[in-house]
Amino acid sequence: MNKIRFLSGNALKIIGAIAMLIDHIGFMFFPDVIVFRLIGRLAFPIFALMISEGAKYTKNKLRYFLTIFLLGVICQVVYYFFDNHSLYMSILITFSISILIIYLLQFIKYLIFKTTLNKIIKIILPIVLLSITITGLYYLNLYVQIDYGFWGILTPVFASVFDFKNINTKSFIKKLDNYYIRIALMSIGLIMLTIFGFDFQWACLLSIPLLLLYSEKRGRIKLKYFFYIFYPLHLVFLQGIQMLLTLLK
């Protein structure tokens, strides 16, 4: 198994960062060269999986959420001033919402498996919470432009459905906490993105073989903050080049 699944989290993130950079270069400078955008579609599934992993293993849930969210706010400022006052919400805002929904799922599992609440309440309360959340999310996407939209937000959530970390439950349910099941469920989000997304969004499905090579290990070198910094910095760098080229015309 380990010989087959040899890619660490760091390796996957590096692949995702390179794919994202290629995607944004194509979007800004070579909009008619579709291959840039196709390669770029590998980035979202990789980082969606890493968000699911981060929400699962973080020791400080609030800090993890705030790190992604505040970085997203900073990127929004960059977008606003460098992209004609655009209010389009970046992928970091997308993932911030995903993290909150994953935390909600974790809370629901806690209610069901670790509390002594009435069985009827254990059934009704999760249904009510999830119904309100999904309905609110649907209407939010009708009025606010969020990167990857409704299904993009839910893709990391699908990967977290059967996360039973720190929850002792019946063995047959625990067996559902399996990496291949996680990827299968996450693929539902990717398929929905393909159906409801733009023309070449189908290329995100090409990331699945890569995800199946993930070893579920971080990697030897701690690169977490590199990836946090890379996203806004590469945007500023590319925007700077674009502005310079515009001035030189």
MIKOL-394994 format. One record per residue: residue in one letter; residue number from 1; x, y, z of N, C-alpha, C in turn. Coordinates in steps of 0.2 Angstrom, whole numbers. Layout:
// residues N
+------+-----+-------+-------+-------+-------+-------+-------+-------+-------+-------+
! rest !  nr !   n_X !   n_Y !   n_Z !  ca_X !  ca_Y !  ca_Z !   c_X !   c_Y !   c_Z !
+------+-----+-------+-------+-------+-------+-------+-------+-------+-------+-------+
!    a ! NUM !     X !     Y !     Z !     X !     Y !     Z !     X !     Y !     Z !
...
+------+-----+-------+-------+-------+-------+-------+-------+-------+-------+-------+
This chain:
// residues 249
+------+-----+-------+-------+-------+-------+-------+-------+-------+-------+-------+
! rest !  nr !   n_X !   n_Y !   n_Z !  ca_X !  ca_Y !  ca_Z !   c_X !   c_Y !   c_Z !
+------+-----+-------+-------+-------+-------+-------+-------+-------+-------+-------+
!    m !   1 !     4 !    -6 !     0 !     0 !     0 !     0 !     4 !     6 !     0 !
!    n !   2 !     9 !     7 !     4 !    14 !    12 !     5 !    18 !    14 !    -1 !
!    k !   3 !    19 !     8 !    -5 !    23 !     9 !   -11 !    19 !    12 !   -17 !
!    i !   4 !    12 !    11 !   -16 !     8 !    13 !   -21 !     6 !    21 !   -20 !
!    r !   5 !     5 !    22 !   -13 !     3 !    29 !   -11 !     9 !    32 !    -8 !
!    f !   6 !    13 !    35 !   -13 !    19 !    38 !   -11 !    19 !    45 !   -11 !
!    l !   7 !    14 !    49 !   -13 !    14 !    56 !   -13 !    12 !    59 !    -6 !
!    s !   8 !    17 !    63 !    -3 !    15 !    66 !     3 !    11 !    72 !     2 !
!    g !   9 !     8 !    75 !     8 !     4 !    81 !     7 !     8 !    87 !     4 !
!    n !  10 !    14 !    87 !     6 !    18 !    92 !     3 !    19 !    92 !    -4 !
!    a !  11 !    20 !    86 !    -7 !    21 !    84 !   -14 !    15 !    86 !   -17 !
!    l !  12 !     9 !    84 !   -15 !     2 !    86 !   -18 !     1 !    93 !   -18 !
!    k !  13 !     3 !    97 !   -13 !     2 !   104 !   -13 !     7 !   108 !   -18 !
!    i !  14 !    13 !   105 !   -18 !    17 !   108 !   -23 !    15 !   107 !   -30 !
!    i !  15 !    12 !   101 !   -32 !     9 !   100 !   -38 !     3 !   105 !   -39 !
!    g !  16 !    -1 !   105 !   -34 !    -7 !   110 !   -34 !    -5 !   117 !   -35 !
!    a !  17 !     0 !   119 !   -32 !     3 !   126 !   -32 !     5 !   128 !   -39 !
!    i !  18 !     9 !   123 !   -42 !    12 !   124 !   -49 !     6 !   124 !   -54 !
!    a !  19 !     1 !   119 !   -53 !    -5 !   119 !   -58 !    -9 !   126 !   -57 !
!    m !  20 !   -10 !   128 !   -51 !   -13 !   135 !   -50 !    -9 !   141 !   -53 !
!    l !  21 !    -3 !   141 !   -53 !     1 !   146 !   -56 !     0 !   146 !   -64 !
!    i !  22 !     1 !   140 !   -66 !     0 !   139 !   -74 !    -7 !   141 !   -76 !
!    d !  23 !   -12 !   140 !   -72 !   -19 !   142 !   -73 !   -20 !   149 !   -73 !
!    h !  24 !   -17 !   152 !   -68 !   -17 !   160 !   -68 !   -13 !   163 !   -73 !
!    i !  25 !    -8 !   160 !   -75 !    -4 !   163 !   -81 !    -8 !   163 !   -87 !
!    g !  26 !   -11 !   157 !   -88 !   -15 !   156 !   -94 !   -21 !   161 !   -94 !
!    f !  27 !   -24 !   162 !   -88 !   -30 !   166 !   -88 !   -28 !   173 !   -89 !
!    m !  28 !   -22 !   176 !   -87 !   -20 !   183 !   -88 !   -17 !   184 !   -94 !
!    f !  29 !   -13 !   180 !   -97 !    -9 !   181 !  -102 !   -10 !   177 !  -109 !
!    f !  30 !   -13 !   171 !  -108 !   -14 !   167 !  -114 !   -21 !   164 !  -114 !
!    p !  31 !   -26 !   168 !  -114 !   -33 !   166 !  -113 !   -35 !   161 !  -118 !
!    d !  32 !   -32 !   161 !  -124 !   -34 !   157 !  -130 !   -31 !   150 !  -130 !
!    v !  33 !   -26 !   149 !  -125 !   -22 !   143 !  -125 !   -25 !   139 !  -119 !
!    i !  34 !   -30 !   134 !  -121 !   -34 !   131 !  -117 !   -30 !   126 !  -112 !
!    v !  35 !   -24 !   124 !  -115 !   -20 !   119 !  -111 !   -18 !   122 !  -104 !
!    f !  36 !   -17 !   128 !  -103 !   -15 !   131 !   -97 !   -21 !   130 !   -92 !
!    r !  37 !   -27 !   131 !   -94 !   -33 !   131 !   -90 !   -34 !   123 !   -88 !
!    l !  38 !   -33 !   119 !   -93 !   -34 !   112 !   -91 !   -29 !   109 !   -86 !
!    i !  39 !   -23 !   111 !   -86 !   -18 !   110 !   -81 !   -20 !   113 !   -75 !
!    g !  40 !   -23 !   119 !   -75 !   -25 !   122 !   -69 !   -30 !   119 !   -65 !
!    r !  41 !   -34 !   115 !   -68 !   -40 !   111 !   -65 !   -38 !   106 !   -60 !
!    l !  42 !   -31 !   104 !   -60 !   -29 !    99 !   -55 !   -28 !   103 !   -48 !
!    a !  43 !   -28 !   109 !   -48 !   -26 !   113 !   -42 !   -32 !   112 !   -37 !
!    f !  44 !   -38 !   114 !   -39 !   -44 !   114 !   -34 !   -45 !   107 !   -31 !
!    p !  45 !   -45 !   101 !   -34 !   -46 !    95 !   -30 !   -41 !    94 !   -25 !
!    i !  46 !   -35 !    95 !   -27 !   -29 !    94 !   -22 !   -30 !    98 !   -16 !
!    f !  47 !   -31 !   105 !   -17 !   -32 !   109 !   -11 !   -38 !   108 !    -7 !
!    a !  48 !   -44 !   106 !   -11 !   -50 !   104 !    -7 !   -49 !    98 !    -2 !
!    l !  49 !   -45 !    93 !    -5 !   -43 !    87 !    -1 !   -39 !    90 !     5 !
!    m !  50 !   -34 !    94 !     4 !   -30 !    96 !    10 !   -34 !   100 !    15 !
!    i !  51 !   -39 !   104 !    13 !   -43 !   108 !    17 !   -47 !   103 !    22 !
!    s !  52 !   -50 !    97 !    19 !   -53 !    92 !    22 !   -48 !    89 !    28 !
!    e !  53 !   -42 !    88 !    25 !   -37 !    85 !    30 !   -35 !    90 !    36 !
!    g !  54 !   -35 !    96 !    34 !   -33 !   101 !    39 !   -38 !   102 !    44 !
!    a !  55 !   -45 !   102 !    42 !   -50 !   102 !    47 !   -51 !    96 !    51 !
!    k !  56 !   -48 !    91 !    48 !   -49 !    84 !    52 !   -43 !    84 !    58 !
!    y !  57 !   -37 !    86 !    56 !   -32 !    85 !    60 !   -29 !    91 !    64 !
!    t !  58 !   -32 !    97 !    63 !   -30 !   103 !    66 !   -31 !   103 !    74 !
!    k !  59 !   -26 !   105 !    78 !   -27 !   105 !    85 !   -30 !   112 !    88 !
!    n !  60 !   -31 !   116 !    83 !   -34 !   123 !    85 !   -39 !   125 !    79 !
!    k !  61 !   -45 !   123 !    80 !   -50 !   124 !    75 !   -51 !   131 !    73 !
!    l !  62 !   -52 !   135 !    78 !   -53 !   142 !    77 !   -47 !   146 !    73 !
!    r !  63 !   -41 !   144 !    75 !   -35 !   147 !    72 !   -34 !   144 !    65 !
!    y !  64 !   -36 !   138 !    63 !   -36 !   135 !    57 !   -41 !   139 !    52 !
!    f !  65 !   -47 !   140 !    55 !   -52 !   144 !    51 !   -50 !   151 !    49 !
!    l !  66 !   -47 !   154 !    55 !   -46 !   161 !    54 !   -40 !   162 !    50 !
!    t !  67 !   -35 !   158 !    50 !   -29 !   158 !    45 !   -32 !   158 !    38 !
!    i !  68 !   -36 !   154 !    36 !   -38 !   153 !    29 !   -43 !   159 !    28 !
!    f !  69 !   -47 !   161 !    32 !   -52 !   166 !    31 !   -49 !   173 !    30 !
!    l !  70 !   -44 !   175 !    35 !   -41 !   181 !    35 !   -36 !   182 !    29 !
!    l !  71 !   -33 !   177 !    27 !   -29 !   177 !    21 !   -34 !   178 !    15 !
!    g !  72 !   -40 !   175 !    15 !   -44 !   176 !    10 !   -47 !   184 !    10 !
!    v !  73 !   -47 !   187 !    15 !   -49 !   194 !    16 !   -44 !   198 !    13 !
!    i !  74 !   -37 !   196 !    14 !   -32 !   200 !    11 !   -32 !   200 !     4 !
!    c !  75 !   -33 !   193 !     1 !   -33 !   192 !    -6 !   -39 !   196 !    -9 !
!    q !  76 !   -45 !   197 !    -5 !   -50 !   201 !    -8 !   -48 !   208 !    -9 !
!    v !  77 !   -44 !   211 !    -5 !   -42 !   218 !    -5 !   -38 !   218 !   -12 !
!    v !  78 !   -33 !   213 !   -13 !   -29 !   213 !   -19 !   -34 !   213 !   -25 !
!    y !  79 !   -39 !   209 !   -25 !   -43 !   208 !   -31 !   -47 !   215 !   -32 !
!    y !  80 !   -49 !   218 !   -26 !   -53 !   224 !   -27 !   -49 !   230 !   -30 !
!    f !  81 !   -43 !   230 !   -28 !   -39 !   236 !   -31 !   -36 !   235 !   -38 !
!    f !  82 !   -34 !   228 !   -39 !   -31 !   226 !   -45 !   -35 !   223 !   -51 !
!    d !  83 !   -42 !   222 !   -49 !   -46 !   219 !   -54 !   -53 !   223 !   -55 !
!    n !  84 !   -52 !   230 !   -56 !   -58 !   234 !   -57 !   -63 !   234 !   -52 !
!    h !  85 !   -61 !   234 !   -45 !   -65 !   234 !   -39 !   -70 !   228 !   -39 !
!    s !  86 !   -67 !   222 !   -41 !   -71 !   216 !   -42 !   -73 !   213 !   -35 !
!    l !  87 !   -79 !   211 !   -34 !   -81 !   208 !   -27 !   -82 !   201 !   -28 !
!    y !  88 !   -79 !   198 !   -33 !   -79 !   191 !   -34 !   -75 !   187 !   -28 !
!    m !  89 !   -78 !   183 !   -24 !   -75 !   180 !   -19 !   -70 !   174 !   -21 !
!    s !  90 !   -64 !   175 !   -18 !   -58 !   170 !   -20 !   -59 !   163 !   -17 !
!    i !  91 !   -55 !   158 !   -19 !   -55 !   152 !   -17 !   -54 !   151 !    -9 !
!    l !  92 !   -51 !   156 !    -6 !   -50 !   155 !     1 !   -56 !   157 !     5 !
!    i !  93 !   -60 !   161 !     2 !   -67 !   162 !     5 !   -71 !   155 !     4 !
!    t !  94 !   -71 !   152 !    -2 !   -74 !   146 !    -3 !   -72 !   141 !     2 !
!    f !  95 !   -66 !   140 !     3 !   -63 !   135 !     8 !   -65 !   137 !    15 !
!    s !  96 !   -65 !   143 !    17 !   -67 !   146 !    23 !   -74 !   143 !    25 !
!    i !  97 !   -79 !   144 !    20 !   -85 !   141 !    21 !   -85 !   134 !    22 !
!    s !  98 !   -81 !   131 !    18 !   -81 !   123 !    18 !   -79 !   121 !    25 !
!    i !  99 !   -74 !   124 !    28 !   -71 !   123 !    35 !   -77 !   123 !    40 !
!    l ! 100 !   -81 !   129 !    39 !   -86 !   129 !    44 !   -91 !   124 !    44 !
!    i ! 101 !   -93 !   122 !    38 !   -98 !   116 !    37 !   -95 !   110 !    39 !
!    i ! 102 !   -88 !   109 !    38 !   -85 !   103 !    41 !   -85 !   102 !    48 !
!    y ! 103 !   -84 !   108 !    51 !   -85 !   109 !    59 !   -92 !   107 !    61 !
!    l ! 104 !   -97 !   109 !    57 !  -104 !   108 !    59 !  -105 !   100 !    59 !
!    l ! 105 !  -102 !    97 !    53 !  -103 !    90 !    53 !  -100 !    86 !    59 !
!    q ! 106 !   -94 !    89 !    61 !   -90 !    86 !    67 !   -95 !    87 !    73 !
!    f ! 107 !   -98 !    92 !    74 !  -102 !    94 !    79 !  -108 !    89 !    79 !
!    i ! 108 !  -111 !    88 !    73 !  -117 !    83 !    73 !  -115 !    76 !    74 !
!    k ! 109 !  -109 !    74 !    72 !  -107 !    67 !    74 !  -106 !    67 !    82 !
!    y ! 110 !  -103 !    72 !    85 !  -103 !    72 !    92 !  -110 !    72 !    95 !
!    l ! 111 !  -115 !    75 !    93 !  -121 !    75 !    95 !  -124 !    68 !    95 !
!    i ! 112 !  -123 !    65 !    89 !  -126 !    58 !    88 !  -122 !    52 !    92 !
!    f ! 113 !  -116 !    53 !    92 !  -112 !    47 !    95 !  -109 !    48 !   102 !
!    k ! 114 !  -109 !    54 !   104 !  -106 !    55 !   111 !  -110 !    59 !   116 !
!    t ! 115 !  -116 !    60 !   114 !  -120 !    63 !   119 !  -126 !    59 !   121 !
!    t ! 116 !  -129 !    60 !   127 !  -135 !    56 !   129 !  -142 !    59 !   128 !
!    l ! 117 !  -142 !    63 !   122 !  -148 !    66 !   120 !  -153 !    61 !   118 !
!    n ! 118 !  -160 !    63 !   118 !  -165 !    58 !   116 !  -164 !    56 !   109 !
!    k ! 119 !  -165 !    50 !   107 !  -164 !    48 !   100 !  -168 !    52 !    95 !
!    i ! 120 !  -174 !    54 !    97 !  -178 !    58 !    92 !  -174 !    64 !    90 !
!    i ! 121 !  -172 !    68 !    96 !  -168 !    74 !    95 !  -162 !    73 !    91 !
!    k ! 122 !  -158 !    67 !    92 !  -152 !    65 !    88 !  -153 !    65 !    81 !
!    i ! 123 !  -160 !    63 !    79 !  -161 !    62 !    72 !  -164 !    69 !    69 !
!    i ! 124 !  -168 !    73 !    73 !  -171 !    79 !    70 !  -166 !    85 !    70 !
!    l ! 125 !  -162 !    85 !    76 !  -158 !    91 !    76 !  -153 !    91 !    70 !
!    p ! 126 !  -149 !    86 !    69 !  -145 !    86 !    63 !  -148 !    87 !    56 !
!    i ! 127 !  -154 !    85 !    55 !  -158 !    86 !    49 !  -159 !    94 !    49 !
!    v ! 128 !  -162 !    97 !    54 !  -163 !   104 !    54 !  -157 !   108 !    53 !
!    l ! 129 !  -151 !   106 !    56 !  -145 !   110 !    56 !  -143 !   110 !    48 !
!    l ! 130 !  -143 !   104 !    46 !  -140 !   103 !    39 !  -145 !   106 !    34 !
!    s ! 131 !  -151 !   106 !    35 !  -156 !   109 !    30 !  -155 !   116 !    30 !
!    i ! 132 !  -155 !   119 !    36 !  -154 !   127 !    36 !  -147 !   129 !    33 !
!    t ! 133 !  -142 !   125 !    34 !  -135 !   126 !    31 !  -135 !   126 !    24 !
!    i ! 134 !  -138 !   120 !    21 !  -137 !   119 !    14 !  -142 !   124 !    10 !
!    t ! 135 !  -148 !   126 !    13 !  -152 !   131 !    10 !  -149 !   138 !    10 !
!    g ! 136 !  -146 !   139 !    16 !  -143 !   146 !    16 !  -137 !   146 !    11 !
!    l ! 137 !  -133 !   141 !    11 !  -127 !   141 !     6 !  -130 !   141 !    -1 !
!    y ! 138 !  -135 !   138 !    -3 !  -138 !   139 !   -10 !  -140 !   146 !   -11 !
!    y ! 139 !  -144 !   149 !    -7 !  -146 !   156 !    -8 !  -140 !   161 !    -8 !
!    l ! 140 !  -135 !   159 !    -4 !  -129 !   164 !    -4 !  -126 !   164 !   -11 !
!    n ! 141 !  -125 !   158 !   -14 !  -122 !   158 !   -20 !  -126 !   161 !   -26 !
!    l ! 142 !  -133 !   162 !   -25 !  -137 !   166 !   -29 !  -135 !   173 !   -30 !
!    y ! 143 !  -133 !   176 !   -24 !  -132 !   183 !   -23 !  -125 !   185 !   -23 !
!    v ! 144 !  -120 !   180 !   -21 !  -113 !   182 !   -20 !  -109 !   178 !   -25 !
!    q ! 145 !  -105 !   180 !   -29 !  -101 !   177 !   -33 !   -95 !   174 !   -29 !
!    i ! 146 !   -95 !   167 !   -28 !   -90 !   164 !   -24 !   -86 !   159 !   -29 !
!    d ! 147 !   -80 !   159 !   -29 !   -76 !   154 !   -33 !   -78 !   147 !   -32 !
!    y ! 148 !   -79 !   144 !   -38 !   -81 !   137 !   -38 !   -88 !   136 !   -35 !
!    g ! 149 !   -91 !   141 !   -33 !   -99 !   141 !   -31 !  -101 !   135 !   -26 !
!    f ! 150 !  -107 !   134 !   -26 !  -110 !   129 !   -22 !  -107 !   123 !   -21 !
!    w ! 151 !  -106 !   119 !   -27 !  -102 !   113 !   -27 !   -95 !   113 !   -25 !
!    g ! 152 !   -92 !   119 !   -26 !   -85 !   120 !   -24 !   -84 !   120 !   -17 !
!    i ! 153 !   -89 !   123 !   -13 !   -89 !   123 !    -6 !   -90 !   117 !    -3 !
!    l ! 154 !   -95 !   113 !    -6 !   -96 !   106 !    -3 !   -91 !   101 !    -5 !
!    t ! 155 !   -87 !   102 !   -10 !   -82 !    96 !   -12 !   -78 !    94 !    -6 !
!    p ! 156 !   -75 !    99 !    -2 !   -71 !    96 !     4 !   -75 !    93 !     9 !
!    v ! 157 !   -81 !    96 !    10 !   -86 !    93 !    14 !   -88 !    86 !    13 !
!    f ! 158 !   -89 !    84 !     7 !   -90 !    77 !     5 !   -84 !    72 !     7 !
!    a ! 159 !   -78 !    75 !     7 !   -72 !    71 !     9 !   -72 !    70 !    17 !
!    s ! 160 !   -76 !    74 !    20 !   -76 !    73 !    27 !   -82 !    70 !    30 !
!    v ! 161 !   -87 !    67 !    26 !   -93 !    65 !    29 !   -92 !    59 !    34 !
!    f ! 162 !   -88 !    54 !    32 !   -86 !    49 !    36 !   -80 !    49 !    40 !
!    d ! 163 !   -78 !    55 !    42 !   -73 !    57 !    47 !   -75 !    55 !    54 !
!    f ! 164 !   -72 !    50 !    57 !   -74 !    48 !    64 !   -68 !    49 !    68 !
!    k ! 165 !   -64 !    53 !    67 !   -58 !    54 !    71 !   -60 !    56 !    78 !
!    n ! 166 !   -58 !    53 !    83 !   -59 !    55 !    90 !   -66 !    53 !    92 !
!    i ! 167 !   -70 !    49 !    88 !   -76 !    46 !    90 !   -76 !    39 !    90 !
!    n ! 168 !   -78 !    36 !    95 !   -78 !    29 !    96 !   -85 !    27 !    94 !
!    t ! 169 !   -86 !    23 !    89 !   -93 !    21 !    86 !   -92 !    14 !    84 !
!    k ! 170 !   -98 !    11 !    82 !   -98 !     4 !    80 !   -94 !     3 !    74 !
!    s ! 171 !   -91 !    -3 !    74 !   -85 !    -5 !    70 !   -88 !    -5 !    62 !
!    f ! 172 !   -94 !    -7 !    61 !   -96 !    -6 !    54 !   -96 !     1 !    51 !
!    i ! 173 !   -98 !     6 !    56 !   -98 !    13 !    54 !   -91 !    15 !    53 !
!    k ! 174 !   -87 !    13 !    58 !   -80 !    16 !    58 !   -76 !    14 !    52 !
!    k ! 175 !   -78 !     8 !    49 !   -75 !     6 !    43 !   -76 !    10 !    37 !
!    l ! 176 !   -81 !    15 !    37 !   -83 !    19 !    32 !   -78 !    25 !    32 !
!    d ! 177 !   -74 !    26 !    38 !   -69 !    31 !    38 !   -63 !    28 !    34 !
!    n ! 178 !   -63 !    28 !    28 !   -58 !    25 !    24 !   -56 !    29 !    18 !
!    y ! 179 !   -50 !    30 !    17 !   -47 !    35 !    12 !   -50 !    34 !     5 !
!    y ! 180 !   -51 !    28 !     3 !   -54 !    27 !    -4 !   -61 !    29 !    -4 !
!    i ! 181 !   -65 !    28 !     1 !   -72 !    31 !     2 !   -72 !    38 !     2 !
!    r ! 182 !   -67 !    41 !     5 !   -67 !    49 !     5 !   -66 !    51 !    -2 !
!    i ! 183 !   -61 !    48 !    -5 !   -60 !    51 !   -12 !   -66 !    50 !   -17 !
!    a ! 184 !   -70 !    44 !   -16 !   -76 !    42 !   -20 !   -81 !    48 !   -18 !
!    l ! 185 !   -82 !    49 !   -12 !   -87 !    54 !   -10 !   -85 !    61 !   -13 !
!    m ! 186 !   -79 !    63 !   -12 !   -76 !    69 !   -15 !   -77 !    70 !   -22 !
!    s ! 187 !   -77 !    64 !   -26 !   -78 !    64 !   -33 !   -85 !    66 !   -35 !
!    i ! 188 !   -90 !    65 !   -30 !   -96 !    67 !   -32 !   -96 !    75 !   -33 !
!    g ! 189 !   -93 !    79 !   -28 !   -92 !    86 !   -29 !   -89 !    88 !   -35 !
!    l ! 190 !   -84 !    84 !   -37 !   -80 !    86 !   -44 !   -85 !    84 !   -50 !
!    i ! 191 !   -89 !    79 !   -49 !   -93 !    77 !   -55 !   -99 !    83 !   -55 !
!    m ! 192 !  -101 !    85 !   -50 !  -106 !    90 !   -50 !  -103 !    97 !   -53 !
!    l ! 193 !   -97 !    98 !   -51 !   -94 !   104 !   -54 !   -93 !   103 !   -61 !
!    t ! 194 !   -92 !    97 !   -64 !   -91 !    96 !   -71 !   -98 !    97 !   -74 !
!    i ! 195 !  -103 !    95 !   -71 !  -110 !    96 !   -74 !  -112 !   103 !   -74 !
!    f ! 196 !  -111 !   107 !   -69 !  -114 !   114 !   -68 !  -108 !   119 !   -69 !
!    g ! 197 !  -102 !   117 !   -70 !   -97 !   122 !   -71 !   -96 !   124 !   -78 !
!    f ! 198 !   -90 !   127 !   -80 !   -89 !   130 !   -86 !   -86 !   124 !   -91 !
!    d ! 199 !   -85 !   125 !   -97 !   -83 !   120 !  -102 !   -78 !   115 !  -101 !
!    f ! 200 !   -72 !   118 !   -98 !   -67 !   113 !   -97 !   -66 !   111 !   -90 !
!    q ! 201 !   -71 !   112 !   -86 !   -71 !   110 !   -79 !   -70 !   102 !   -78 !
!    w ! 202 !   -72 !    98 !   -83 !   -71 !    91 !   -83 !   -64 !    89 !   -81 !
!    a ! 203 !   -59 !    93 !   -83 !   -52 !    91 !   -82 !   -51 !    91 !   -74 !
!    c ! 204 !   -55 !    93 !   -70 !   -53 !    92 !   -63 !   -54 !    85 !   -61 !
!    l ! 205 !   -57 !    81 !   -65 !   -58 !    73 !   -64 !   -51 !    70 !   -65 !
!    l ! 206 !   -47 !    73 !   -69 !   -40 !    70 !   -70 !   -36 !    70 !   -64 !
!    s ! 207 !   -38 !    74 !   -59 !   -34 !    74 !   -52 !   -35 !    68 !   -48 !
!    i ! 208 !   -40 !    64 !   -49 !   -42 !    58 !   -45 !   -36 !    53 !   -45 !
!    p ! 209 !   -33 !    51 !   -50 !   -27 !    47 !   -50 !   -22 !    50 !   -45 !
!    l ! 210 !   -20 !    56 !   -45 !   -15 !    59 !   -41 !   -18 !    59 !   -34 !
!    l ! 211 !   -24 !    60 !   -32 !   -26 !    60 !   -25 !   -26 !    52 !   -23 !
!    l ! 212 !   -27 !    47 !   -27 !   -26 !    40 !   -25 !   -19 !    38 !   -23 !
!    l ! 213 !   -14 !    43 !   -25 !    -7 !    41 !   -23 !    -5 !    45 !   -16 !
!    y ! 214 !   -10 !    48 !   -13 !    -8 !    52 !    -7 !    -7 !    47 !    -1 !
!    s ! 215 !    -2 !    48 !     2 !     0 !    43 !     8 !    -3 !    45 !    14 !
!    e ! 216 !    -7 !    51 !    15 !   -10 !    53 !    21 !    -4 !    55 !    26 !
!    k ! 217 !     2 !    57 !    23 !     7 !    59 !    28 !     9 !    66 !    25 !
!    r ! 218 !    11 !    70 !    30 !    13 !    77 !    28 !    19 !    78 !    24 !
!    g ! 219 !    24 !    74 !    25 !    30 !    75 !    22 !    35 !    78 !    27 !
!    r ! 220 !    42 !    77 !    26 !    47 !    78 !    31 !    48 !    85 !    32 !
!    i ! 221 !    47 !    90 !    27 !    48 !    97 !    28 !    42 !   100 !    30 !
!    k ! 222 !    42 !   105 !    35 !    36 !   109 !    36 !    35 !   115 !    32 !
!    l ! 223 !    30 !   114 !    27 !    29 !   119 !    22 !    23 !   123 !    22 !
!    k ! 224 !    19 !   122 !    28 !    12 !   124 !    29 !    12 !   132 !    27 !
!    y ! 225 !    16 !   136 !    30 !    16 !   143 !    29 !    18 !   145 !    22 !
!    f ! 226 !    22 !   141 !    19 !    24 !   143 !    12 !    18 !   143 !     7 !
!    f ! 227 !    13 !   138 !     8 !     7 !   138 !     4 !     3 !   144 !     6 !
!    y ! 228 !     2 !   145 !    12 !    -2 !   151 !    14 !     1 !   158 !    11 !
!    i ! 229 !     7 !   158 !    10 !    10 !   164 !     8 !    10 !   164 !     0 !
!    f ! 230 !    11 !   158 !    -3 !    12 !   158 !   -10 !     5 !   160 !   -14 !
!    y ! 231 !    -1 !   159 !   -11 !    -7 !   161 !   -15 !    -7 !   168 !   -16 !
!    p ! 232 !    -7 !   173 !   -11 !    -8 !   180 !   -12 !    -1 !   183 !   -16 !
!    l ! 233 !     5 !   180 !   -14 !    11 !   183 !   -17 !    11 !   182 !   -25 !
!    h ! 234 !     9 !   176 !   -27 !     9 !   174 !   -34 !     4 !   179 !   -38 !
!    l ! 235 !    -2 !   180 !   -34 !    -7 !   184 !   -37 !    -4 !   192 !   -38 !
!    v ! 236 !    -1 !   194 !   -33 !     2 !   201 !   -33 !     7 !   201 !   -39 !
!    f ! 237 !    11 !   196 !   -39 !    17 !   196 !   -44 !    14 !   196 !   -51 !
!    l ! 238 !     9 !   192 !   -53 !     6 !   191 !   -59 !     2 !   198 !   -61 !
!    q ! 239 !    -1 !   201 !   -56 !    -5 !   207 !   -57 !     0 !   212 !   -59 !
!    g ! 240 !     6 !   212 !   -55 !    11 !   217 !   -56 !    14 !   217 !   -64 !
!    i ! 241 !    15 !   211 !   -66 !    17 !   210 !   -73 !    12 !   212 !   -78 !
!    q ! 242 !     6 !   211 !   -76 !     0 !   213 !   -81 !     0 !   220 !   -81 !
!    m ! 243 !     1 !   224 !   -76 !     0 !   231 !   -76 !     6 !   234 !   -79 !
!    l ! 244 !    12 !   231 !   -78 !    18 !   233 !   -82 !    18 !   233 !   -89 !
!    l ! 245 !    15 !   227 !   -92 !    14 !   226 !   -99 !     9 !   231 !  -102 !
!    t ! 246 !     4 !   232 !   -98 !    -1 !   237 !  -100 !     2 !   244 !  -101 !
!    l ! 247 !     6 !   246 !   -96 !    10 !   252 !   -96 !    15 !   253 !  -102 !
!    l ! 248 !    17 !   247 !  -104 !    22 !   247 !  -110 !    19 !   247 !  -117 !
!    k ! 249 !    13 !   246 !  -117 !    10 !   245 !  -123 !     9 !   252 !  -126 !
+------+-----+-------+-------+-------+-------+-------+-------+-------+-------+-------+
